[in-house]
Structures are given as C-alpha cells and as structure tokens.
Amino acid sequence: MAIEALGYVGLRTAELADWAAYGTKFLGLQLAEQAATELVFRMDDRRQRLVVAADAADGTAFFGWEVADAAALDATAGRLEAAGVTVMHGDGALASRRHVAGLIWLEDPLGNRVELFHGAEPADSPFRPGRCISGFRTGPLGMGHAVLTVPRLDAVLPFYRDLLGFRLSDWMERPFRAAFLHVNPRHHSLALIETGKAGFHHLMMELFNLDDVGQGYDLALNEPGRIATTLGRHSNDYMLSFYTRAPGGRVMFEYGWGGRVIDPGAWQPQELRFGGSLWGHDRQWLSPERQAEARAMCIAAAAEGERAPVQVLEGNFRLMPGECPWWDSALRRAAE
Ligand code: FE2
C-alpha cells in the first residue's frame, strides 16, 4: 500500500488563545512556532505534526498522509487520476509551509482535505515536551489515529479502502456503526464513525508510559467539562485511554497508552462483539440511550470475562515473578 502513516494534521479553532496551554501543558506537545493566527506543535523529531489555525469555527483543515518517496507520490497521483479523481499538486510554497519535500491533495466524499506527502523535514533540535512526559509513540506508526464522523459509512468507506488503499482492521454495529482502518502495524490510523453528521471526532496520541496518561487524567479532572470520555480500555486496539475536549469543545483528543500492533499481512477483519471498549470509556458525547447501551455492553464484556494482555514496550514494564499459584493456574488454563 502507498500510504504508510498519518503524518500531520491541521485543525481550525475559534479559541486559539486557549490552545497553546492545552497543547503544551496538558497534551505535552512542544510549541514550535507561534504566530497571531497559527500555532505549530511538535511531538517528536519532526519539525511539525499538528497545526492549529485561528478561524471562525472549530474543525479540521487538512490531514497529511505519508508515502515513502517522490516515486510513490507520483505513482499514487497517477493511479488516482486514472480513477477519475481530481488531484491537486501542491506547489513549493505549500510544501515549505508543511515542511515536506512534496505533496498532492484531494477531497474525500465529505469535503475533508486529504493531503498525501513525502519527505517530512526533521527538526534541528531534540523534542522538548511541554510538560514532563516520556514522549509520544510515533515513528513508523505515524502520529496516532484520526477519527471522522460520517453521515453514512457506506458513502465514505470505499474512498479510503478501495481508492487510497487503507485496510479494514475491524468494524462494529453497536452501540454505533464504525469501521477501523490500518496503513501500518498500528491497529488503526483512521476510523469512521456513523453519527449522521460529517465532522471530526478525535485525534489519538499514544504515550510511551502509562503514568503519562494517568497524570494527564489528573490534569483533566481539574478542569470542569474537559473530560469527554472517561478512562477505559478499547476492545480492538487495547488502548488504555481517555478523551478530552480541545478548546472550543467540538474536537476531542484521545490520550492513550499500550496500543497493540498487528501484522498487516496476516490480519483478518472481524466484527467487534462488545462494542468499542472492554471497560470504562463512558462516552458523554453519546445520547443517553446509546450511552446506556454502551455501558450494558461493557458489563456484558466483563460478565463473559473479555480481557486482553497489556501491550508493553521494552522499558515501560517490569515482569513480576510468577509466585502466585492461583495466577499460575489461570495462565495454564488460558494456554490450554
Ligand atoms: Fe480512538
């Protein structure tokens, strides 16, 4: 597949003044550039990952999806044009604003601006987080995942899956319809949620250390109305996370730890049996009826013993000695 990762995202906001503090003191991003109408944030060794521009209303401006090189970009542009898609070729001025070597862009069926680029510029200094966190899990997995709301799944899914080459990870029908798509071993880099409305649902950023997320939760608890979805664990990417409302309130950020990686070559998509979460994730953005349905699904998942091992990285866990007869027997039973 040509697209390899979510590279950068552009947002619009009517609350730019509040965004600098939200981005640095809560999310832990580094404010790389600050102008009267735009903030540029870093989250790793790249020069920019998130661009937030002042506008009359909150929303998205662009999504930057990364391909390997100029040849891959040209081949993708040719393939899209042959399929009848209108492809715009970004000029040098746009490439320099995005800090990439080259890009094209097109619109998805809902009018979201989808940019495909190669050659992201590295920063000339080490990443300095805005608060004391261990850092963000990016690299070949990209900057995280983006989730769009769509009026009808079937009207948008073919664009990303069949035209752009995203692959289906899994899907769910309840408590809302959603499809999860991957472009690398991150379980999903894009998801589409059928809410009846076109919009942006959330951007997920993954931290290296569980305590980064817990300490972020403490910060969010201190601000009335900040938390949009309580702490919980997803049933498909195993992410332990919570969601906050970004300044303006219309865009959410998922702040997570312990996401799984998959083998894209061997992965078989399937329907999620228990909705989106193993536990938690009380979704305050759902209608009361759907919220109740989601809670009932979590309780059913617990009743059936639905669980998954935590997904760790070298250096962020310590294995305890297996000295508990009960746990040892539980492990033996699970292995059988
Ligand atoms: Fe998410």
Boltz pocket constraint, residues with backbone or C-beta under 6 A from the ligand:
constraints:
  - pocket:
      binder: B
      contacts: [[A, 145], [A, 147], [A, 202], [A, 204], [A, 254]]
      max_distance: 6.0
